[in-house]
Amino acid sequence: MVFWKGKGDSESSIISFVLTEPSNVMKAIILAAGKGTRLNGTGVKPKCLYEVGGITLIQRQIQALRGCGINDIIVVVGFGREAVRNECGGNISYIENPIYAETSSLYSLWLARDLLLDGFVVLNSDVLFHPRMLVNLLESPHQDALLISYTSSPLGDEEMKVKVNQGLVVDISKEIEPSDADGENVGIGKFGSQGAKILLHYVDSLISKGFATAWAPRGFLEFAGQHQLHAISTRGLPWIEIDFPEDYQKALDEVFPSIDALA
């Protein structure tokens, strides 16, 4: 069961879903090492500690994962590590990225490589999403897949754009020409045991070649070049990646109310 608390954490506001089948992916990693200076300028606190509906972004993700039966959760911390640890609490495994200021999410993923070989779900910690999206991803019969938000509207330079062919990711990059993109990468994906080993091999190779400042999707791109990486639609459910102050305001004013309204 997936649950999502809103409206001041009242029990009546819990959104719940039941997986039709238990997930085979029983481990998750949340990438939460970044400073988030685009959101708060001086980096007063990590983005994942911003609250929406009275709950921090990272706590919402932990709730959603545990609701799906995924209790083995790894959080990669860096900036504000103690504050993130305090928010997440016990029964969480932590890996520290000591050079978070000089690296990006691909490096954070690489740091956890030895713990992920049996398969995992990966989440960017700055994503607010309807919990049904995670259920849909886990219920997909495909072992290796990314959540994709399809759109007919042109995307901007900041979006992690995706090209899809016959249900498979064929390109993923911020540099894709907006008119060529089929949608946007949500920042949530899964890899089965075989796919995880292959992906982490590519990630290890990229890091050894000096790609420590690349985003995690750079590894997904390498994977998709040789292996099937399925695109799972958000089906129009509300979500947002929070990078800038206007994103946070939209999360408060539009996205979270839309999530709550679907309870």
Secondary structure, 3 states (H helix, E strand, C coil): CEEECCCCCCHHHCEEECCCCCCCCCEEEEEECCCCHHHHCCCCCCHHHCEECCEEHHHHHHHHHHHCCCCEEEEEECCCHHHHHHHHCCCCEEEECCCHHHCCHHHHHHHCHHHCCCCEEEEECCEEECHHHHHHHHHCCCCCEEEEEECCCCCCCCCCEEEEECCEEEEEECCCCHHHCCEEEEEEEEECHHHHHHHHHHHHHHHHCCCCCCCCHHHHHHHHHHCCCEEEECCCCCEEECCCHHHHHHHHHHHHHHHHHCC
